[in-house]
Amino acid sequence: MRAEFRSLFRSPSVHIFDYKCREEPGSVSPPEPQPHSDICFTRTGSFECQIGKHQYEVENQVILLLNAGSELVVRHSRDVRDTCTEFRFQDSLLEEAQRVYYRKGEFASKRSCTFPLDVLSADPSLDYLHHQVLHSLERDPVSLAGLKVDVIAIELLRQVFRALYGGKGHSPHPAEERLREQHLEAIERAKSHMHSNFHQSLGLAEISRNAFVSEFHFSRLFKKFTSHSPHQYLLGVRLQHAAVLLRNTSLPVTEICFDSGFSSLSHFVTTFSGRFGVSPSKYRRA
């Protein structure tokens, strides 16, 4: 299929692509094998999609759930080029999501994640999370958007599996009972890692690994104990560090910006002003 396929974001947790179709109306793609399990949000356009023996009308508000090993045939019947956002999560995250939400038998017999449906309707919460990811990638430098996008993407993954299987999920492993007793220690390890490395680009995989907590559960656990998302907490640490340097040193604002973990001066000034009500320069003078 003729298309423009562009990588928007990549972390150890998720790879996000922008897909723009370049086919002509009336064209039919040859059967295309799907090498990965992907979650695809249709942003614009309308087309017919055959997955295996099933035929679907796909348009805005429809999410395609593509299992690795499936085969697609796409017919473009309208003069509107379709665009999609494709989320490719690491296999271990997909498997954990299915373990948590799957309730129709023993998951142990399943070797890998399999979506039980080919398509899903996007409800307001899924639409919101999808657009928050795009908004963050458009607005923020990648080095700052990384942790925020990881957190939103995993919440999106959680909401997809809730929609597929229903319920709030469950804890399938006895080991997680023991983990609950160590939650406070895990959060302290995560906070300590952020305080020691806030000047670097940090992702969810690295922080959760240092806390010895699964990525899939980490952001919700962190917010439960701190009332902040990991991204909000890290941003607060960076801004507080910048404020201390502004009050107590004569370092140039640009140097303070980079020393505090920001990679863009304009983003630093905007974020600092939003938090403290004045620009960094006025904050220093005051």
C-alpha positions as a Markdown table, in Angstrom:
| # | Residue | x | y | z |
|---|---|---|---|---|
| 1 | Met | 0.0 | 0.0 | 0.0 |
| 2 | Arg | 1.3 | 3.4 | -0.9 |
| 3 | Ala | 1.6 | 5.5 | 2.3 |
| 4 | Glu | 3.7 | 7.9 | 4.2 |
| 5 | Phe | 4.7 | 6.1 | 7.4 |
| 6 | Arg | 6.6 | 8.4 | 9.9 |
| 7 | Ser | 7.9 | 7.7 | 13.4 |
| 8 | Leu | 6.6 | 10.3 | 15.9 |
| 9 | Phe | 8.0 | 8.9 | 19.2 |
| 10 | Arg | 9.9 | 5.9 | 20.4 |
| 11 | Ser | 10.7 | 4.8 | 23.9 |
| 12 | Pro | 11.3 | 1.4 | 25.5 |
| 13 | Ser | 7.6 | 1.2 | 26.2 |
| 14 | Val | 5.9 | 2.3 | 22.9 |
| 15 | His | 6.6 | 3.3 | 19.3 |
| 16 | Ile | 4.1 | 5.8 | 17.8 |
| 17 | Phe | 3.7 | 6.3 | 14.1 |
| 18 | Asp | 1.9 | 8.8 | 11.9 |
| 19 | Tyr | 0.3 | 7.0 | 8.9 |
| 20 | Lys | -0.9 | 8.9 | 5.8 |
| 21 | Cys | -2.4 | 6.9 | 2.9 |
| 22 | Arg | -1.4 | 7.8 | -0.6 |
| 23 | Glu | -3.7 | 5.5 | -2.5 |
| 24 | Glu | -6.2 | 6.6 | -5.1 |
| 25 | Pro | -10.0 | 6.3 | -4.6 |
| 26 | Gly | -11.2 | 2.9 | -5.8 |
| 27 | Ser | -7.8 | 1.2 | -5.3 |
| 28 | Val | -7.6 | -2.1 | -3.5 |
| 29 | Ser | -4.4 | -3.1 | -1.6 |
| 30 | Pro | -2.9 | -6.6 | -2.0 |
| 31 | Pro | -3.1 | -8.8 | 1.1 |
| 32 | Glu | -0.7 | -7.4 | 3.7 |
| 33 | Pro | 0.6 | -9.5 | 6.6 |
| 34 | Gln | 0.7 | -7.7 | 9.9 |
| 35 | Pro | 4.1 | -8.3 | 11.6 |
| 36 | His | 3.2 | -6.6 | 14.9 |
| 37 | Ser | 0.3 | -6.2 | 17.2 |
| 38 | Asp | -0.8 | -2.5 | 16.8 |
| 39 | Ile | -3.5 | -0.2 | 18.0 |
| 40 | Cys | -4.5 | 2.2 | 15.2 |
| 41 | Phe | -6.6 | 5.3 | 15.8 |
| 42 | Thr | -8.3 | 6.6 | 12.6 |
| 43 | Arg | -8.1 | 10.4 | 12.5 |
| 44 | Thr | -9.5 | 11.2 | 9.1 |
| 45 | Gly | -10.9 | 9.4 | 6.1 |
| 46 | Ser | -13.1 | 6.4 | 5.4 |
| 47 | Phe | -12.2 | 3.0 | 3.9 |
| 48 | Glu | -13.2 | -0.6 | 3.9 |
| 49 | Cys | -10.8 | -3.0 | 5.7 |
| 50 | Gln | -10.9 | -6.8 | 5.5 |
| 51 | Ile | -9.1 | -8.6 | 8.3 |
| 52 | Gly | -9.1 | -12.3 | 7.8 |
| 53 | Lys | -12.6 | -13.2 | 6.8 |
| 54 | His | -14.3 | -10.1 | 8.3 |
| 55 | Gln | -15.1 | -6.9 | 6.5 |
| 56 | Tyr | -15.3 | -3.5 | 8.3 |
| 57 | Glu | -16.2 | 0.1 | 7.4 |
| 58 | Val | -13.5 | 2.2 | 9.0 |
| 59 | Glu | -13.8 | 5.9 | 9.6 |
| 60 | Asn | -13.1 | 8.5 | 12.3 |
| 61 | Gln | -13.9 | 7.2 | 15.8 |
| 62 | Val | -12.9 | 3.6 | 14.9 |
| 63 | Ile | -9.8 | 1.9 | 16.4 |
| 64 | Leu | -8.3 | -1.0 | 14.5 |
| 65 | Leu | -6.8 | -3.7 | 16.7 |
| 66 | Leu | -4.3 | -5.5 | 14.6 |
| 67 | Asn | -2.9 | -8.8 | 15.8 |
| 68 | Ala | 0.5 | -10.0 | 14.7 |
| 69 | Gly | 0.1 | -12.6 | 12.0 |
| 70 | Ser | -3.2 | -11.2 | 10.7 |
| 71 | Glu | -3.7 | -10.2 | 7.1 |
| 72 | Leu | -5.3 | -7.0 | 5.8 |
| 73 | Val | -6.9 | -5.9 | 2.6 |
| 74 | Val | -7.9 | -2.3 | 2.3 |
| 75 | Arg | -10.3 | -0.8 | -0.3 |
| 76 | His | -10.3 | 3.0 | -0.7 |
| 77 | Ser | -13.8 | 4.0 | -1.9 |
| 78 | Arg | -13.9 | 7.7 | -1.2 |
| 79 | Asp | -11.8 | 10.7 | -2.2 |
| 80 | Val | -10.6 | 11.4 | 1.4 |
| 81 | Arg | -7.1 | 10.2 | 2.2 |
| 82 | Asp | -7.1 | 8.4 | 5.6 |
| 83 | Thr | -4.7 | 9.3 | 8.3 |
| 84 | Cys | -4.0 | 7.2 | 11.4 |
| 85 | Thr | -2.0 | 7.2 | 14.6 |
| 86 | Glu | -0.5 | 3.8 | 15.3 |
| 87 | Phe | 0.6 | 2.6 | 18.7 |
| 88 | Arg | 3.0 | -0.3 | 18.9 |
| 89 | Phe | 3.6 | -1.3 | 22.6 |
| 90 | Gln | 6.3 | -3.7 | 23.7 |
| 91 | Asp | 5.0 | -7.3 | 23.9 |
| 92 | Ser | 5.5 | -7.5 | 27.6 |
| 93 | Leu | 3.2 | -4.6 | 28.2 |
| 94 | Leu | 0.5 | -6.1 | 26.0 |
| 95 | Glu | 0.8 | -9.4 | 27.7 |
| 96 | Glu | 0.5 | -7.8 | 31.1 |
| 97 | Ala | -2.5 | -5.8 | 30.1 |
| 98 | Gln | -4.2 | -8.9 | 28.9 |
| 99 | Arg | -3.3 | -10.8 | 32.1 |
| 100 | Val | -4.8 | -8.0 | 34.2 |
| 101 | Tyr | -8.1 | -7.7 | 32.3 |
| 102 | Tyr | -8.7 | -11.1 | 30.8 |
| 103 | Arg | -11.4 | -13.0 | 32.7 |
| 104 | Lys | -12.6 | -15.8 | 30.5 |
| 105 | Gly | -10.3 | -18.6 | 31.5 |
| 106 | Glu | -6.7 | -19.3 | 32.3 |
| 107 | Phe | -4.4 | -16.8 | 30.7 |
| 108 | Ala | -1.4 | -19.1 | 31.4 |
| 109 | Ser | -2.4 | -21.1 | 28.2 |
| 110 | Lys | -1.9 | -18.0 | 26.1 |
| 111 | Arg | 1.7 | -17.4 | 25.0 |
| 112 | Ser | 1.2 | -13.9 | 23.6 |
| 113 | Cys | -1.4 | -11.1 | 23.6 |
| 114 | Thr | -4.3 | -11.5 | 21.2 |
| 115 | Phe | -6.9 | -8.8 | 20.7 |
| 116 | Pro | -10.3 | -10.5 | 20.9 |
| 117 | Leu | -11.8 | -7.9 | 18.5 |
| 118 | Asp | -10.6 | -6.4 | 15.2 |
| 119 | Val | -12.2 | -3.0 | 15.7 |
| 120 | Leu | -13.3 | -0.9 | 18.7 |
| 121 | Ser | -15.3 | 2.4 | 18.9 |
| 122 | Ala | -13.4 | 5.2 | 20.4 |
| 123 | Asp | -15.2 | 6.6 | 23.5 |
| 124 | Pro | -14.5 | 10.1 | 24.8 |
| 125 | Ser | -11.8 | 8.9 | 27.2 |
| 126 | Leu | -9.9 | 7.1 | 24.5 |
| 127 | Asp | -10.2 | 10.0 | 22.1 |
| 128 | Tyr | -8.9 | 12.4 | 24.8 |
| 129 | Leu | -5.9 | 10.3 | 25.6 |
| 130 | His | -5.1 | 9.9 | 21.9 |
| 131 | His | -5.2 | 13.6 | 21.2 |
| 132 | Gln | -3.3 | 14.4 | 24.4 |
| 133 | Val | -0.4 | 12.2 | 23.0 |
| 134 | Leu | -0.5 | 14.1 | 19.7 |
| 135 | His | -0.7 | 17.5 | 21.5 |
| 136 | Ser | 2.3 | 16.7 | 23.7 |
| 137 | Leu | 4.4 | 15.6 | 20.7 |
| 138 | Glu | 3.5 | 18.8 | 18.8 |
| 139 | Arg | 4.0 | 21.2 | 21.7 |
| 140 | Asp | 6.9 | 19.9 | 23.7 |
| 141 | Pro | 10.5 | 19.0 | 22.8 |
| 142 | Val | 10.9 | 15.2 | 22.6 |
| 143 | Ser | 13.3 | 15.2 | 25.6 |
| 144 | Leu | 10.6 | 16.7 | 27.8 |
| 145 | Ala | 7.6 | 15.0 | 26.2 |
| 146 | Gly | 9.1 | 11.5 | 26.7 |
| 147 | Leu | 7.9 | 10.7 | 30.2 |
| 148 | Lys | 4.5 | 12.4 | 29.7 |
| 149 | Val | 3.8 | 10.5 | 26.5 |
| 150 | Asp | 4.8 | 7.2 | 28.1 |
| 151 | Val | 2.4 | 7.8 | 30.9 |
| 152 | Ile | -0.5 | 8.8 | 28.7 |
| 153 | Ala | 0.1 | 6.0 | 26.2 |
| 154 | Ile | 0.1 | 3.3 | 29.0 |
| 155 | Glu | -3.2 | 4.8 | 30.3 |
| 156 | Leu | -4.5 | 4.6 | 26.8 |
| 157 | Leu | -3.5 | 0.9 | 26.7 |
| 158 | Arg | -5.3 | 0.3 | 30.0 |
| 159 | Gln | -8.5 | 2.0 | 28.7 |
| 160 | Val | -8.4 | -0.1 | 25.5 |
| 161 | Phe | -8.3 | -3.3 | 27.5 |
| 162 | Arg | -11.0 | -2.1 | 29.9 |
| 163 | Ala | -13.2 | -1.5 | 26.8 |
| 164 | Leu | -12.3 | -5.0 | 25.5 |
| 165 | Tyr | -12.8 | -7.0 | 28.7 |
| 166 | Gly | -14.6 | -4.6 | 31.1 |
| 167 | Gly | -14.1 | -4.3 | 34.8 |
| 168 | Lys | -11.3 | -2.7 | 36.7 |
| 169 | Gly | -8.9 | -5.6 | 36.2 |
| 170 | His | -7.4 | -7.8 | 38.8 |
| 171 | Ser | -4.0 | -8.9 | 40.1 |
| 172 | Pro | -3.2 | -12.4 | 38.8 |
| 173 | His | 0.1 | -13.0 | 40.6 |
| 174 | Pro | 0.5 | -13.8 | 44.3 |
| 175 | Ala | 3.8 | -11.9 | 44.0 |
| 176 | Glu | 1.9 | -8.6 | 43.6 |
| 177 | Glu | 0.4 | -9.1 | 47.0 |
| 178 | Arg | 3.9 | -8.9 | 48.4 |
| 179 | Leu | 4.6 | -5.9 | 46.2 |
| 180 | Arg | 1.8 | -4.0 | 47.8 |
| 181 | Glu | 3.6 | -4.1 | 51.1 |
| 182 | Gln | 6.7 | -2.5 | 49.4 |
| 183 | His | 4.8 | 0.2 | 47.5 |
| 184 | Leu | 6.1 | 3.0 | 49.7 |
| 185 | Glu | 9.7 | 1.9 | 49.4 |
| 186 | Ala | 9.2 | 1.6 | 45.6 |
| 187 | Ile | 7.9 | 5.1 | 45.3 |
| 188 | Glu | 10.8 | 6.4 | 47.4 |
| 189 | Arg | 13.2 | 4.7 | 45.0 |
| 190 | Ala | 11.4 | 6.3 | 42.1 |
| 191 | Lys | 11.5 | 9.8 | 43.6 |
| 192 | Ser | 15.2 | 9.4 | 44.5 |
| 193 | His | 16.0 | 8.4 | 41.0 |
| 194 | Met | 14.2 | 11.4 | 39.6 |
| 195 | His | 15.9 | 13.8 | 42.0 |
| 196 | Ser | 19.3 | 12.4 | 41.1 |
| 197 | Asn | 18.7 | 12.4 | 37.3 |
| 198 | Phe | 16.2 | 15.2 | 36.7 |
| 199 | His | 18.7 | 17.0 | 34.4 |
| 200 | Gln | 18.6 | 14.1 | 32.0 |
| 201 | Ser | 15.9 | 12.8 | 29.7 |
| 202 | Leu | 13.9 | 10.3 | 31.7 |
| 203 | Gly | 11.4 | 7.7 | 30.5 |
| 204 | Leu | 8.8 | 5.7 | 32.3 |
| 205 | Ala | 10.7 | 2.4 | 31.6 |
| 206 | Glu | 13.8 | 3.7 | 33.3 |
| 207 | Ile | 12.1 | 5.1 | 36.4 |
| 208 | Ser | 9.8 | 2.1 | 36.9 |
| 209 | Arg | 12.7 | -0.3 | 36.5 |
| 210 | Asn | 14.7 | 1.5 | 39.2 |
| 211 | Ala | 11.6 | 1.3 | 41.5 |
| 212 | Phe | 11.2 | -2.4 | 40.7 |
| 213 | Val | 7.6 | -1.9 | 39.6 |
| 214 | Ser | 6.0 | -2.9 | 36.3 |
| 215 | Glu | 5.6 | 0.0 | 33.8 |
| 216 | Phe | 1.9 | -1.0 | 33.4 |
| 217 | His | 1.2 | -0.3 | 37.1 |
| 218 | Phe | 3.8 | 2.3 | 38.0 |
| 219 | Ser | 2.1 | 5.6 | 37.0 |
| 220 | Arg | -1.2 | 4.8 | 38.7 |
| 221 | Leu | 0.7 | 3.6 | 41.8 |
| 222 | Phe | 2.9 | 6.8 | 41.8 |
| 223 | Lys | -0.1 | 9.1 | 41.6 |
| 224 | Lys | -1.9 | 7.2 | 44.4 |
| 225 | Phe | 1.0 | 7.9 | 46.8 |
| 226 | Thr | 2.1 | 11.4 | 45.6 |
| 227 | Ser | -1.1 | 12.9 | 44.1 |
| 228 | His | 1.0 | 13.7 | 41.0 |
| 229 | Ser | 1.7 | 11.9 | 37.8 |
| 230 | Pro | 5.4 | 11.0 | 37.3 |
| 231 | His | 5.7 | 13.7 | 34.6 |
| 232 | Gln | 4.1 | 16.4 | 36.9 |
| 233 | Tyr | 6.5 | 15.4 | 39.8 |
| 234 | Leu | 9.6 | 15.5 | 37.6 |
| 235 | Leu | 8.5 | 18.8 | 36.1 |
| 236 | Gly | 8.1 | 20.2 | 39.7 |
| 237 | Val | 11.6 | 19.0 | 40.6 |
| 238 | Arg | 13.1 | 20.7 | 37.6 |
| 239 | Leu | 11.3 | 24.0 | 38.2 |
| 240 | Gln | 12.2 | 24.0 | 41.9 |
| 241 | His | 15.9 | 23.5 | 41.0 |
| 242 | Ala | 15.7 | 26.4 | 38.5 |
| 243 | Ala | 14.1 | 28.6 | 41.1 |
| 244 | Val | 16.9 | 27.8 | 43.6 |
| 245 | Leu | 19.5 | 28.7 | 41.0 |
| 246 | Leu | 17.8 | 31.9 | 40.0 |
| 247 | Arg | 17.6 | 33.0 | 43.7 |
| 248 | Asn | 21.1 | 32.0 | 44.7 |
| 249 | Thr | 23.4 | 32.3 | 41.7 |
| 250 | Ser | 24.2 | 34.7 | 38.9 |
| 251 | Leu | 24.2 | 32.0 | 36.2 |
| 252 | Pro | 22.6 | 33.0 | 32.9 |
| 253 | Val | 18.9 | 32.0 | 32.5 |
| 254 | Thr | 19.9 | 29.9 | 29.5 |
| 255 | Glu | 22.4 | 27.9 | 31.5 |
| 256 | Ile | 19.9 | 27.4 | 34.3 |
| 257 | Cys | 17.4 | 26.2 | 31.7 |
| 258 | Phe | 19.6 | 23.4 | 30.5 |
| 259 | Asp | 21.0 | 22.6 | 34.0 |
| 260 | Ser | 17.4 | 22.0 | 35.1 |
| 261 | Gly | 16.7 | 19.4 | 32.5 |
| 262 | Phe | 14.9 | 21.6 | 29.9 |
| 263 | Ser | 16.1 | 21.4 | 26.3 |
| 264 | Ser | 14.3 | 24.5 | 25.0 |
| 265 | Leu | 14.6 | 28.0 | 26.5 |
| 266 | Ser | 11.2 | 29.1 | 25.2 |
| 267 | His | 9.5 | 26.0 | 26.8 |
| 268 | Phe | 11.4 | 26.7 | 30.0 |
| 269 | Val | 10.3 | 30.3 | 30.2 |
| 270 | Thr | 6.6 | 29.4 | 29.4 |
| 271 | Thr | 6.5 | 26.6 | 31.9 |
| 272 | Phe | 8.3 | 28.6 | 34.7 |
| 273 | Ser | 6.0 | 31.6 | 34.1 |
| 274 | Gly | 3.0 | 29.3 | 34.3 |
| 275 | Arg | 4.1 | 27.8 | 37.6 |
| 276 | Phe | 5.5 | 31.0 | 39.4 |
| 277 | Gly | 3.4 | 33.7 | 37.7 |
| 278 | Val | 6.5 | 35.6 | 36.5 |
| 279 | Ser | 9.2 | 35.0 | 34.0 |
| 280 | Pro | 12.6 | 33.6 | 35.2 |
| 281 | Ser | 14.2 | 37.0 | 34.8 |
| 282 | Lys | 11.5 | 38.8 | 36.8 |
| 283 | Tyr | 11.6 | 36.0 | 39.4 |
| 284 | Arg | 15.3 | 36.7 | 39.9 |
| 285 | Arg | 14.9 | 40.4 | 40.2 |
| 286 | Ala | 12.1 | 40.0 | 42.7 |
